[in-house]
Amino acid sequence: MKVIFVGPSLPDARRFVAEDMIIRPPATQGDVRLAVDEGARAIGLIDGAFEYVAPVWHKEILYGLSKGVAIFGAASMGALRAAECHTFGMTGIGEIFKAYAAETLVDDADVALLHGPEELGYVAITIPMVNVDATLARCCADGLVSDREARWLKEIARSLFFKVRSWNTIVRNCPQIRSTRTEELLRILNNNYVDQKKADAIALIEALRRSDGRSPPPSFVFNQTSLWSDG
């Protein structure tokens, strides 16, 4: 059995998963452990809830790894946990994981976005900082945005709370951008949007598809601490 926790990073995940993959909503604390105890041999962690509930616990990831379960992480909460747990055997996938592992990204909020509920398809209301960075990198490479403009826009984007970050808010709050450039810049950014979270989520699903559910023997001893019970 393969289990994948996914939501706003890839709302249409069912288009990409194989028949042996079970899709579950963004993980909260205890969900990875439950999947392990239910017999999952491979787990893909993409999205996880965090604001009003306890997030996925590192301990439950170590628990799964100690049981020989292959655990992959990418795109959002999965990228964060993979960067924190890859030395113990968790497999990180994608550009966002690489950036956190290399510590060129350090802020957890860089993957956060405001979105609608599952019933509405996790519709995105704001854009995450990792997609801002990826989009501006592409626009600079294509000569659509200058390096100076990109620097200004990144500074504004990073200063905004993730629940209000949109291209409109970013551009219109950037004092260095001339008013005559505003509409053109918005059109460029919207038409050349890079959804890095989606790309990394798809890459994780492909890795999960290829996985035989076997993980190398753990390089650590899983300790039963006072906050952990097998009961």
Biotite code that builds the C-alpha atoms (Angstrom):
import biotite.structure as struc

atoms = struc.array([
    struc.Atom([0.000, 0.000, 0.000], chain_id="A", res_id=1, res_name="MET", atom_name="CA", element="C"),
    struc.Atom([1.212, 3.477, -0.918], chain_id="A", res_id=2, res_name="LYS", atom_name="CA", element="C"),
    struc.Atom([-0.233, 6.552, 0.794], chain_id="A", res_id=3, res_name="VAL", atom_name="CA", element="C"),
    struc.Atom([0.133, 10.136, -0.342], chain_id="A", res_id=4, res_name="ILE", atom_name="CA", element="C"),
    struc.Atom([-0.836, 13.213, 1.697], chain_id="A", res_id=5, res_name="PHE", atom_name="CA", element="C"),
    struc.Atom([-1.688, 15.986, -0.723], chain_id="A", res_id=6, res_name="VAL", atom_name="CA", element="C"),
    struc.Atom([-4.006, 18.969, -1.061], chain_id="A", res_id=7, res_name="GLY", atom_name="CA", element="C"),
    struc.Atom([-3.396, 22.548, -2.267], chain_id="A", res_id=8, res_name="PRO", atom_name="CA", element="C"),
    struc.Atom([0.011, 21.816, -3.838], chain_id="A", res_id=9, res_name="SER", atom_name="CA", element="C"),
    struc.Atom([-1.685, 19.484, -6.332], chain_id="A", res_id=10, res_name="LEU", atom_name="CA", element="C"),
    struc.Atom([-5.489, 19.721, -6.125], chain_id="A", res_id=11, res_name="PRO", atom_name="CA", element="C"),
    struc.Atom([-5.898, 17.434, -9.154], chain_id="A", res_id=12, res_name="ASP", atom_name="CA", element="C"),
    struc.Atom([-3.612, 14.743, -7.762], chain_id="A", res_id=13, res_name="ALA", atom_name="CA", element="C"),
    struc.Atom([-5.977, 11.981, -8.898], chain_id="A", res_id=14, res_name="ARG", atom_name="CA", element="C"),
    struc.Atom([-4.915, 12.699, -12.480], chain_id="A", res_id=15, res_name="ARG", atom_name="CA", element="C"),
    struc.Atom([-1.344, 11.682, -11.664], chain_id="A", res_id=16, res_name="PHE", atom_name="CA", element="C"),
    struc.Atom([-1.510, 8.877, -9.113], chain_id="A", res_id=17, res_name="VAL", atom_name="CA", element="C"),
    struc.Atom([-1.303, 5.165, -9.876], chain_id="A", res_id=18, res_name="ALA", atom_name="CA", element="C"),
    struc.Atom([-3.976, 2.658, -8.902], chain_id="A", res_id=19, res_name="GLU", atom_name="CA", element="C"),
    struc.Atom([-1.994, 1.443, -5.881], chain_id="A", res_id=20, res_name="ASP", atom_name="CA", element="C"),
    struc.Atom([-1.804, 4.931, -4.329], chain_id="A", res_id=21, res_name="MET", atom_name="CA", element="C"),
    struc.Atom([-4.254, 6.088, -1.694], chain_id="A", res_id=22, res_name="ILE", atom_name="CA", element="C"),
    struc.Atom([-4.799, 9.858, -1.546], chain_id="A", res_id=23, res_name="ILE", atom_name="CA", element="C"),
    struc.Atom([-5.343, 11.402, 1.867], chain_id="A", res_id=24, res_name="ARG", atom_name="CA", element="C"),
    struc.Atom([-5.811, 15.075, 2.848], chain_id="A", res_id=25, res_name="PRO", atom_name="CA", element="C"),
    struc.Atom([-2.920, 17.200, 4.143], chain_id="A", res_id=26, res_name="PRO", atom_name="CA", element="C"),
    struc.Atom([-1.343, 15.402, 7.078], chain_id="A", res_id=27, res_name="ALA", atom_name="CA", element="C"),
    struc.Atom([-1.654, 16.434, 10.685], chain_id="A", res_id=28, res_name="THR", atom_name="CA", element="C"),
    struc.Atom([0.123, 14.990, 13.690], chain_id="A", res_id=29, res_name="GLN", atom_name="CA", element="C"),
    struc.Atom([-0.435, 11.250, 13.898], chain_id="A", res_id=30, res_name="GLY", atom_name="CA", element="C"),
    struc.Atom([-1.485, 10.694, 10.280], chain_id="A", res_id=31, res_name="ASP", atom_name="CA", element="C"),
    struc.Atom([1.879, 9.361, 9.110], chain_id="A", res_id=32, res_name="VAL", atom_name="CA", element="C"),
    struc.Atom([2.047, 7.014, 12.079], chain_id="A", res_id=33, res_name="ARG", atom_name="CA", element="C"),
    struc.Atom([-1.480, 5.786, 11.325], chain_id="A", res_id=34, res_name="LEU", atom_name="CA", element="C"),
    struc.Atom([-0.522, 5.061, 7.714], chain_id="A", res_id=35, res_name="ALA", atom_name="CA", element="C"),
    struc.Atom([2.504, 3.082, 8.902], chain_id="A", res_id=36, res_name="VAL", atom_name="CA", element="C"),
    struc.Atom([0.423, 1.090, 11.390], chain_id="A", res_id=37, res_name="ASP", atom_name="CA", element="C"),
    struc.Atom([-2.161, 0.378, 8.691], chain_id="A", res_id=38, res_name="GLU", atom_name="CA", element="C"),
    struc.Atom([0.515, -1.273, 6.573], chain_id="A", res_id=39, res_name="GLY", atom_name="CA", element="C"),
    struc.Atom([1.744, 1.414, 4.187], chain_id="A", res_id=40, res_name="ALA", atom_name="CA", element="C"),
    struc.Atom([5.063, 0.421, 2.646], chain_id="A", res_id=41, res_name="ARG", atom_name="CA", element="C"),
    struc.Atom([5.673, 3.785, 0.956], chain_id="A", res_id=42, res_name="ALA", atom_name="CA", element="C"),
    struc.Atom([4.424, 7.218, 1.985], chain_id="A", res_id=43, res_name="ILE", atom_name="CA", element="C"),
    struc.Atom([4.497, 10.501, 0.078], chain_id="A", res_id=44, res_name="GLY", atom_name="CA", element="C"),
    struc.Atom([4.212, 13.627, 2.201], chain_id="A", res_id=45, res_name="LEU", atom_name="CA", element="C"),
    struc.Atom([3.420, 16.716, 0.161], chain_id="A", res_id=46, res_name="ILE", atom_name="CA", element="C"),
    struc.Atom([0.972, 18.854, 2.135], chain_id="A", res_id=47, res_name="ASP", atom_name="CA", element="C"),
    struc.Atom([0.412, 19.178, 5.849], chain_id="A", res_id=48, res_name="GLY", atom_name="CA", element="C"),
    struc.Atom([-1.837, 21.327, 8.008], chain_id="A", res_id=49, res_name="ALA", atom_name="CA", element="C"),
    struc.Atom([-0.154, 23.546, 10.580], chain_id="A", res_id=50, res_name="PHE", atom_name="CA", element="C"),
    struc.Atom([-1.996, 26.678, 11.618], chain_id="A", res_id=51, res_name="GLU", atom_name="CA", element="C"),
    struc.Atom([-4.831, 25.431, 13.836], chain_id="A", res_id=52, res_name="TYR", atom_name="CA", element="C"),
    struc.Atom([-3.723, 21.825, 14.379], chain_id="A", res_id=53, res_name="VAL", atom_name="CA", element="C"),
    struc.Atom([-0.525, 20.064, 15.427], chain_id="A", res_id=54, res_name="ALA", atom_name="CA", element="C"),
    struc.Atom([1.654, 19.466, 12.336], chain_id="A", res_id=55, res_name="PRO", atom_name="CA", element="C"),
    struc.Atom([3.278, 16.212, 11.266], chain_id="A", res_id=56, res_name="VAL", atom_name="CA", element="C"),
    struc.Atom([5.706, 15.139, 13.976], chain_id="A", res_id=57, res_name="TRP", atom_name="CA", element="C"),
    struc.Atom([9.298, 14.285, 13.121], chain_id="A", res_id=58, res_name="HIS", atom_name="CA", element="C"),
    struc.Atom([9.018, 11.372, 15.551], chain_id="A", res_id=59, res_name="LYS", atom_name="CA", element="C"),
    struc.Atom([6.347, 9.637, 13.491], chain_id="A", res_id=60, res_name="GLU", atom_name="CA", element="C"),
    struc.Atom([8.500, 9.960, 10.367], chain_id="A", res_id=61, res_name="ILE", atom_name="CA", element="C"),
    struc.Atom([11.402, 8.364, 12.243], chain_id="A", res_id=62, res_name="LEU", atom_name="CA", element="C"),
    struc.Atom([8.995, 5.672, 13.424], chain_id="A", res_id=63, res_name="TYR", atom_name="CA", element="C"),
    struc.Atom([8.072, 4.862, 9.836], chain_id="A", res_id=64, res_name="GLY", atom_name="CA", element="C"),
    struc.Atom([11.681, 4.834, 8.711], chain_id="A", res_id=65, res_name="LEU", atom_name="CA", element="C"),
    struc.Atom([12.599, 2.529, 11.608], chain_id="A", res_id=66, res_name="SER", atom_name="CA", element="C"),
    struc.Atom([9.929, 0.102, 10.335], chain_id="A", res_id=67, res_name="LYS", atom_name="CA", element="C"),
    struc.Atom([11.485, 0.063, 6.865], chain_id="A", res_id=68, res_name="GLY", atom_name="CA", element="C"),
    struc.Atom([8.821, 2.243, 5.262], chain_id="A", res_id=69, res_name="VAL", atom_name="CA", element="C"),
    struc.Atom([10.026, 4.390, 2.345], chain_id="A", res_id=70, res_name="ALA", atom_name="CA", element="C"),
    struc.Atom([8.996, 7.989, 3.069], chain_id="A", res_id=71, res_name="ILE", atom_name="CA", element="C"),
    struc.Atom([9.216, 10.758, 0.474], chain_id="A", res_id=72, res_name="PHE", atom_name="CA", element="C"),
    struc.Atom([8.746, 14.500, 0.953], chain_id="A", res_id=73, res_name="GLY", atom_name="CA", element="C"),
    struc.Atom([8.335, 17.395, -1.469], chain_id="A", res_id=74, res_name="ALA", atom_name="CA", element="C"),
    struc.Atom([6.754, 20.734, -2.342], chain_id="A", res_id=75, res_name="ALA", atom_name="CA", element="C"),
    struc.Atom([5.398, 22.000, 0.960], chain_id="A", res_id=76, res_name="SER", atom_name="CA", element="C"),
    struc.Atom([5.342, 20.461, 4.450], chain_id="A", res_id=77, res_name="MET", atom_name="CA", element="C"),
    struc.Atom([6.921, 17.416, 2.809], chain_id="A", res_id=78, res_name="GLY", atom_name="CA", element="C"),
    struc.Atom([9.911, 19.441, 1.643], chain_id="A", res_id=79, res_name="ALA", atom_name="CA", element="C"),
    struc.Atom([10.384, 20.896, 5.118], chain_id="A", res_id=80, res_name="LEU", atom_name="CA", element="C"),
    struc.Atom([10.263, 17.526, 6.853], chain_id="A", res_id=81, res_name="ARG", atom_name="CA", element="C"),
    struc.Atom([12.497, 15.907, 4.235], chain_id="A", res_id=82, res_name="ALA", atom_name="CA", element="C"),
    struc.Atom([15.126, 18.609, 4.714], chain_id="A", res_id=83, res_name="ALA", atom_name="CA", element="C"),
    struc.Atom([14.986, 17.981, 8.459], chain_id="A", res_id=84, res_name="GLU", atom_name="CA", element="C"),
    struc.Atom([14.903, 14.174, 8.268], chain_id="A", res_id=85, res_name="CYS", atom_name="CA", element="C"),
    struc.Atom([16.871, 13.222, 5.142], chain_id="A", res_id=86, res_name="HIS", atom_name="CA", element="C"),
    struc.Atom([19.937, 12.287, 7.189], chain_id="A", res_id=87, res_name="THR", atom_name="CA", element="C"),
    struc.Atom([17.775, 9.599, 8.824], chain_id="A", res_id=88, res_name="PHE", atom_name="CA", element="C"),
    struc.Atom([16.612, 8.156, 5.506], chain_id="A", res_id=89, res_name="GLY", atom_name="CA", element="C"),
    struc.Atom([13.651, 10.263, 4.370], chain_id="A", res_id=90, res_name="MET", atom_name="CA", element="C"),
    struc.Atom([13.889, 10.958, 0.645], chain_id="A", res_id=91, res_name="THR", atom_name="CA", element="C"),
    struc.Atom([13.510, 14.574, -0.456], chain_id="A", res_id=92, res_name="GLY", atom_name="CA", element="C"),
    struc.Atom([12.263, 15.354, -3.966], chain_id="A", res_id=93, res_name="ILE", atom_name="CA", element="C"),
    struc.Atom([12.338, 18.532, -6.036], chain_id="A", res_id=94, res_name="GLY", atom_name="CA", element="C"),
    struc.Atom([13.753, 22.029, -6.111], chain_id="A", res_id=95, res_name="GLU", atom_name="CA", element="C"),
    struc.Atom([12.043, 23.256, -2.951], chain_id="A", res_id=96, res_name="ILE", atom_name="CA", element="C"),
    struc.Atom([13.468, 20.395, -0.904], chain_id="A", res_id=97, res_name="PHE", atom_name="CA", element="C"),
    struc.Atom([16.926, 21.074, -2.348], chain_id="A", res_id=98, res_name="LYS", atom_name="CA", element="C"),
    struc.Atom([16.712, 24.733, -1.345], chain_id="A", res_id=99, res_name="ALA", atom_name="CA", element="C"),
    struc.Atom([15.723, 23.910, 2.245], chain_id="A", res_id=100, res_name="TYR", atom_name="CA", element="C"),
    struc.Atom([18.352, 21.175, 2.496], chain_id="A", res_id=101, res_name="ALA", atom_name="CA", element="C"),
    struc.Atom([21.010, 23.613, 1.250], chain_id="A", res_id=102, res_name="ALA", atom_name="CA", element="C"),
    struc.Atom([19.625, 26.309, 3.570], chain_id="A", res_id=103, res_name="GLU", atom_name="CA", element="C"),
    struc.Atom([19.161, 28.784, 0.748], chain_id="A", res_id=104, res_name="THR", atom_name="CA", element="C"),
    struc.Atom([15.576, 28.716, 2.027], chain_id="A", res_id=105, res_name="LEU", atom_name="CA", element="C"),
    struc.Atom([15.108, 28.821, 5.789], chain_id="A", res_id=106, res_name="VAL", atom_name="CA", element="C"),
    struc.Atom([11.637, 30.261, 6.418], chain_id="A", res_id=107, res_name="ASP", atom_name="CA", element="C"),
    struc.Atom([8.846, 27.681, 6.760], chain_id="A", res_id=108, res_name="ASP", atom_name="CA", element="C"),
    struc.Atom([6.369, 30.330, 5.585], chain_id="A", res_id=109, res_name="ALA", atom_name="CA", element="C"),
    struc.Atom([7.921, 30.367, 2.105], chain_id="A", res_id=110, res_name="ASP", atom_name="CA", element="C"),
    struc.Atom([5.745, 27.378, 1.145], chain_id="A", res_id=111, res_name="VAL", atom_name="CA", element="C"),
    struc.Atom([2.565, 28.649, 2.832], chain_id="A", res_id=112, res_name="ALA", atom_name="CA", element="C"),
    struc.Atom([-0.475, 29.949, 0.976], chain_id="A", res_id=113, res_name="LEU", atom_name="CA", element="C"),
    struc.Atom([-4.110, 30.725, 1.709], chain_id="A", res_id=114, res_name="LEU", atom_name="CA", element="C"),
    struc.Atom([-6.490, 28.324, -0.015], chain_id="A", res_id=115, res_name="HIS", atom_name="CA", element="C"),
    struc.Atom([-10.053, 27.110, -0.030], chain_id="A", res_id=116, res_name="GLY", atom_name="CA", element="C"),
    struc.Atom([-11.294, 23.865, 1.541], chain_id="A", res_id=117, res_name="PRO", atom_name="CA", element="C"),
    struc.Atom([-11.125, 20.400, 0.021], chain_id="A", res_id=118, res_name="GLU", atom_name="CA", element="C"),
    struc.Atom([-14.772, 20.713, -1.051], chain_id="A", res_id=119, res_name="GLU", atom_name="CA", element="C"),
    struc.Atom([-13.804, 23.606, -3.336], chain_id="A", res_id=120, res_name="LEU", atom_name="CA", element="C"),
    struc.Atom([-10.725, 21.870, -4.698], chain_id="A", res_id=121, res_name="GLY", atom_name="CA", element="C"),
    struc.Atom([-8.226, 23.669, -2.453], chain_id="A", res_id=122, res_name="TYR", atom_name="CA", element="C"),
    struc.Atom([-8.492, 26.708, -4.735], chain_id="A", res_id=123, res_name="VAL", atom_name="CA", element="C"),
    struc.Atom([-5.462, 28.970, -4.218], chain_id="A", res_id=124, res_name="ALA", atom_name="CA", element="C"),
    struc.Atom([-6.224, 32.464, -2.928], chain_id="A", res_id=125, res_name="ILE", atom_name="CA", element="C"),
    struc.Atom([-2.635, 33.664, -2.478], chain_id="A", res_id=126, res_name="THR", atom_name="CA", element="C"),
    struc.Atom([0.733, 32.629, -3.904], chain_id="A", res_id=127, res_name="ILE", atom_name="CA", element="C"),
    struc.Atom([3.598, 31.059, -1.930], chain_id="A", res_id=128, res_name="PRO", atom_name="CA", element="C"),
    struc.Atom([7.008, 32.702, -1.850], chain_id="A", res_id=129, res_name="MET", atom_name="CA", element="C"),
    struc.Atom([8.656, 29.700, -3.506], chain_id="A", res_id=130, res_name="VAL", atom_name="CA", element="C"),
    struc.Atom([6.484, 30.275, -6.582], chain_id="A", res_id=131, res_name="ASN", atom_name="CA", element="C"),
    struc.Atom([7.271, 33.989, -6.553], chain_id="A", res_id=132, res_name="VAL", atom_name="CA", element="C"),
    struc.Atom([10.985, 33.145, -6.649], chain_id="A", res_id=133, res_name="ASP", atom_name="CA", element="C"),
    struc.Atom([10.560, 30.572, -9.426], chain_id="A", res_id=134, res_name="ALA", atom_name="CA", element="C"),
    struc.Atom([8.400, 32.860, -11.549], chain_id="A", res_id=135, res_name="THR", atom_name="CA", element="C"),
    struc.Atom([10.759, 35.827, -11.275], chain_id="A", res_id=136, res_name="LEU", atom_name="CA", element="C"),
    struc.Atom([13.727, 33.591, -12.086], chain_id="A", res_id=137, res_name="ALA", atom_name="CA", element="C"),
    struc.Atom([12.031, 32.464, -15.305], chain_id="A", res_id=138, res_name="ARG", atom_name="CA", element="C"),
    struc.Atom([10.958, 35.987, -16.250], chain_id="A", res_id=139, res_name="CYS", atom_name="CA", element="C"),
    struc.Atom([14.509, 37.260, -15.738], chain_id="A", res_id=140, res_name="CYS", atom_name="CA", element="C"),
    struc.Atom([15.959, 34.410, -17.797], chain_id="A", res_id=141, res_name="ALA", atom_name="CA", element="C"),
    struc.Atom([13.515, 35.223, -20.607], chain_id="A", res_id=142, res_name="ASP", atom_name="CA", element="C"),
    struc.Atom([14.307, 38.940, -20.475], chain_id="A", res_id=143, res_name="GLY", atom_name="CA", element="C"),
    struc.Atom([10.776, 39.901, -19.445], chain_id="A", res_id=144, res_name="LEU", atom_name="CA", element="C"),
    struc.Atom([11.712, 41.338, -16.054], chain_id="A", res_id=145, res_name="VAL", atom_name="CA", element="C"),
    struc.Atom([14.975, 43.065, -15.145], chain_id="A", res_id=146, res_name="SER", atom_name="CA", element="C"),
    struc.Atom([17.156, 41.820, -12.320], chain_id="A", res_id=147, res_name="ASP", atom_name="CA", element="C"),
    struc.Atom([16.515, 45.073, -10.505], chain_id="A", res_id=148, res_name="ARG", atom_name="CA", element="C"),
    struc.Atom([12.734, 44.730, -10.809], chain_id="A", res_id=149, res_name="GLU", atom_name="CA", element="C"),
    struc.Atom([12.947, 41.121, -9.616], chain_id="A", res_id=150, res_name="ALA", atom_name="CA", element="C"),
    struc.Atom([14.944, 42.190, -6.573], chain_id="A", res_id=151, res_name="ARG", atom_name="CA", element="C"),
    struc.Atom([12.401, 44.881, -5.696], chain_id="A", res_id=152, res_name="TRP", atom_name="CA", element="C"),
    struc.Atom([9.450, 42.525, -6.129], chain_id="A", res_id=153, res_name="LEU", atom_name="CA", element="C"),
    struc.Atom([11.041, 39.781, -4.028], chain_id="A", res_id=154, res_name="LYS", atom_name="CA", element="C"),
    struc.Atom([11.688, 42.221, -1.204], chain_id="A", res_id=155, res_name="GLU", atom_name="CA", element="C"),
    struc.Atom([8.054, 43.322, -1.187], chain_id="A", res_id=156, res_name="ILE", atom_name="CA", element="C"),
    struc.Atom([6.739, 39.753, -1.530], chain_id="A", res_id=157, res_name="ALA", atom_name="CA", element="C"),
    struc.Atom([8.811, 38.520, 1.374], chain_id="A", res_id=158, res_name="ARG", atom_name="CA", element="C"),
    struc.Atom([7.621, 41.382, 3.576], chain_id="A", res_id=159, res_name="SER", atom_name="CA", element="C"),
    struc.Atom([3.970, 40.394, 3.092], chain_id="A", res_id=160, res_name="LEU", atom_name="CA", element="C"),
    struc.Atom([2.073, 37.941, 5.282], chain_id="A", res_id=161, res_name="PHE", atom_name="CA", element="C"),
    struc.Atom([1.384, 34.783, 3.289], chain_id="A", res_id=162, res_name="PHE", atom_name="CA", element="C"),
    struc.Atom([-2.383, 35.282, 3.557], chain_id="A", res_id=163, res_name="LYS", atom_name="CA", element="C"),
    struc.Atom([-2.282, 38.530, 1.559], chain_id="A", res_id=164, res_name="VAL", atom_name="CA", element="C"),
    struc.Atom([0.485, 37.780, -0.929], chain_id="A", res_id=165, res_name="ARG", atom_name="CA", element="C"),
    struc.Atom([-0.701, 38.086, -4.547], chain_id="A", res_id=166, res_name="SER", atom_name="CA", element="C"),
    struc.Atom([0.852, 39.508, -7.692], chain_id="A", res_id=167, res_name="TRP", atom_name="CA", element="C"),
    struc.Atom([-1.485, 42.481, -7.492], chain_id="A", res_id=168, res_name="ASN", atom_name="CA", element="C"),
    struc.Atom([-0.514, 43.193, -3.878], chain_id="A", res_id=169, res_name="THR", atom_name="CA", element="C"),
    struc.Atom([3.182, 42.711, -4.577], chain_id="A", res_id=170, res_name="ILE", atom_name="CA", element="C"),
    struc.Atom([3.370, 44.933, -7.657], chain_id="A", res_id=171, res_name="VAL", atom_name="CA", element="C"),
    struc.Atom([1.115, 47.708, -6.392], chain_id="A", res_id=172, res_name="ARG", atom_name="CA", element="C"),
    struc.Atom([3.052, 47.920, -3.098], chain_id="A", res_id=173, res_name="ASN", atom_name="CA", element="C"),
    struc.Atom([6.407, 48.255, -4.839], chain_id="A", res_id=174, res_name="CYS", atom_name="CA", element="C"),
    struc.Atom([7.203, 51.995, -4.887], chain_id="A", res_id=175, res_name="PRO", atom_name="CA", element="C"),
    struc.Atom([10.047, 51.605, -7.386], chain_id="A", res_id=176, res_name="GLN", atom_name="CA", element="C"),
    struc.Atom([7.728, 50.288, -10.116], chain_id="A", res_id=177, res_name="ILE", atom_name="CA", element="C"),
    struc.Atom([6.434, 53.080, -12.360], chain_id="A", res_id=178, res_name="ARG", atom_name="CA", element="C"),
    struc.Atom([2.658, 53.281, -12.712], chain_id="A", res_id=179, res_name="SER", atom_name="CA", element="C"),
    struc.Atom([3.030, 52.981, -16.483], chain_id="A", res_id=180, res_name="THR", atom_name="CA", element="C"),
    struc.Atom([4.762, 49.610, -15.970], chain_id="A", res_id=181, res_name="ARG", atom_name="CA", element="C"),
    struc.Atom([2.300, 48.146, -13.458], chain_id="A", res_id=182, res_name="THR", atom_name="CA", element="C"),
    struc.Atom([-0.294, 46.576, -15.777], chain_id="A", res_id=183, res_name="GLU", atom_name="CA", element="C"),
    struc.Atom([2.331, 45.204, -18.161], chain_id="A", res_id=184, res_name="GLU", atom_name="CA", element="C"),
    struc.Atom([4.242, 43.662, -15.265], chain_id="A", res_id=185, res_name="LEU", atom_name="CA", element="C"),
    struc.Atom([1.102, 42.062, -13.843], chain_id="A", res_id=186, res_name="LEU", atom_name="CA", element="C"),
    struc.Atom([0.319, 40.548, -17.229], chain_id="A", res_id=187, res_name="ARG", atom_name="CA", element="C"),
    struc.Atom([3.871, 39.173, -17.549], chain_id="A", res_id=188, res_name="ILE", atom_name="CA", element="C"),
    struc.Atom([3.853, 37.626, -14.075], chain_id="A", res_id=189, res_name="LEU", atom_name="CA", element="C"),
    struc.Atom([0.424, 36.029, -14.488], chain_id="A", res_id=190, res_name="ASN", atom_name="CA", element="C"),
    struc.Atom([1.147, 34.677, -17.969], chain_id="A", res_id=191, res_name="ASN", atom_name="CA", element="C"),
    struc.Atom([4.522, 33.232, -16.977], chain_id="A", res_id=192, res_name="ASN", atom_name="CA", element="C"),
    struc.Atom([3.599, 31.874, -13.560], chain_id="A", res_id=193, res_name="TYR", atom_name="CA", element="C"),
    struc.Atom([5.764, 28.976, -12.379], chain_id="A", res_id=194, res_name="VAL", atom_name="CA", element="C"),
    struc.Atom([4.027, 26.653, -9.924], chain_id="A", res_id=195, res_name="ASP", atom_name="CA", element="C"),
    struc.Atom([7.110, 25.068, -8.384], chain_id="A", res_id=196, res_name="GLN", atom_name="CA", element="C"),
    struc.Atom([5.070, 23.380, -5.673], chain_id="A", res_id=197, res_name="LYS", atom_name="CA", element="C"),
    struc.Atom([2.983, 21.594, -8.297], chain_id="A", res_id=198, res_name="LYS", atom_name="CA", element="C"),
    struc.Atom([6.057, 20.538, -10.270], chain_id="A", res_id=199, res_name="ALA", atom_name="CA", element="C"),
    struc.Atom([7.715, 19.096, -7.174], chain_id="A", res_id=200, res_name="ASP", atom_name="CA", element="C"),
    struc.Atom([4.509, 17.336, -6.111], chain_id="A", res_id=201, res_name="ALA", atom_name="CA", element="C"),
    struc.Atom([4.264, 15.616, -9.494], chain_id="A", res_id=202, res_name="ILE", atom_name="CA", element="C"),
    struc.Atom([7.925, 14.586, -9.216], chain_id="A", res_id=203, res_name="ALA", atom_name="CA", element="C"),
    struc.Atom([7.195, 13.004, -5.818], chain_id="A", res_id=204, res_name="LEU", atom_name="CA", element="C"),
    struc.Atom([4.297, 11.018, -7.251], chain_id="A", res_id=205, res_name="ILE", atom_name="CA", element="C"),
    struc.Atom([6.588, 9.692, -9.982], chain_id="A", res_id=206, res_name="GLU", atom_name="CA", element="C"),
    struc.Atom([9.160, 8.678, -7.359], chain_id="A", res_id=207, res_name="ALA", atom_name="CA", element="C"),
    struc.Atom([6.433, 6.996, -5.325], chain_id="A", res_id=208, res_name="LEU", atom_name="CA", element="C"),
    struc.Atom([5.220, 5.207, -8.436], chain_id="A", res_id=209, res_name="ARG", atom_name="CA", element="C"),
    struc.Atom([8.707, 3.739, -8.978], chain_id="A", res_id=210, res_name="ARG", atom_name="CA", element="C"),
    struc.Atom([9.212, 2.816, -5.326], chain_id="A", res_id=211, res_name="SER", atom_name="CA", element="C"),
    struc.Atom([9.029, -0.859, -4.411], chain_id="A", res_id=212, res_name="ASP", atom_name="CA", element="C"),
    struc.Atom([8.301, 0.106, -0.816], chain_id="A", res_id=213, res_name="GLY", atom_name="CA", element="C"),
    struc.Atom([11.662, -1.042, 0.416], chain_id="A", res_id=214, res_name="ARG", atom_name="CA", element="C"),
    struc.Atom([13.804, 1.255, 2.491], chain_id="A", res_id=215, res_name="SER", atom_name="CA", element="C"),
    struc.Atom([17.437, 0.681, 3.513], chain_id="A", res_id=216, res_name="PRO", atom_name="CA", element="C"),
    struc.Atom([17.922, -0.464, 7.108], chain_id="A", res_id=217, res_name="PRO", atom_name="CA", element="C"),
    struc.Atom([17.718, 2.573, 9.405], chain_id="A", res_id=218, res_name="PRO", atom_name="CA", element="C"),
    struc.Atom([20.978, 4.161, 10.486], chain_id="A", res_id=219, res_name="SER", atom_name="CA", element="C"),
    struc.Atom([19.525, 4.996, 13.894], chain_id="A", res_id=220, res_name="PHE", atom_name="CA", element="C"),
    struc.Atom([17.779, 3.369, 16.837], chain_id="A", res_id=221, res_name="VAL", atom_name="CA", element="C"),
    struc.Atom([14.198, 4.491, 17.363], chain_id="A", res_id=222, res_name="PHE", atom_name="CA", element="C"),
    struc.Atom([13.815, 5.389, 21.042], chain_id="A", res_id=223, res_name="ASN", atom_name="CA", element="C"),
    struc.Atom([10.580, 5.043, 22.975], chain_id="A", res_id=224, res_name="GLN", atom_name="CA", element="C"),
    struc.Atom([10.485, 8.423, 24.680], chain_id="A", res_id=225, res_name="THR", atom_name="CA", element="C"),
    struc.Atom([8.006, 9.580, 27.315], chain_id="A", res_id=226, res_name="SER", atom_name="CA", element="C"),
    struc.Atom([5.827, 11.240, 24.655], chain_id="A", res_id=227, res_name="LEU", atom_name="CA", element="C"),
    struc.Atom([5.628, 8.134, 22.475], chain_id="A", res_id=228, res_name="TRP", atom_name="CA", element="C"),
    struc.Atom([3.540, 5.068, 23.111], chain_id="A", res_id=229, res_name="SER", atom_name="CA", element="C"),
    struc.Atom([2.939, 1.922, 21.081], chain_id="A", res_id=230, res_name="ASP", atom_name="CA", element="C"),
    struc.Atom([-0.370, 1.486, 22.824], chain_id="A", res_id=231, res_name="GLY", atom_name="CA", element="C"),
])
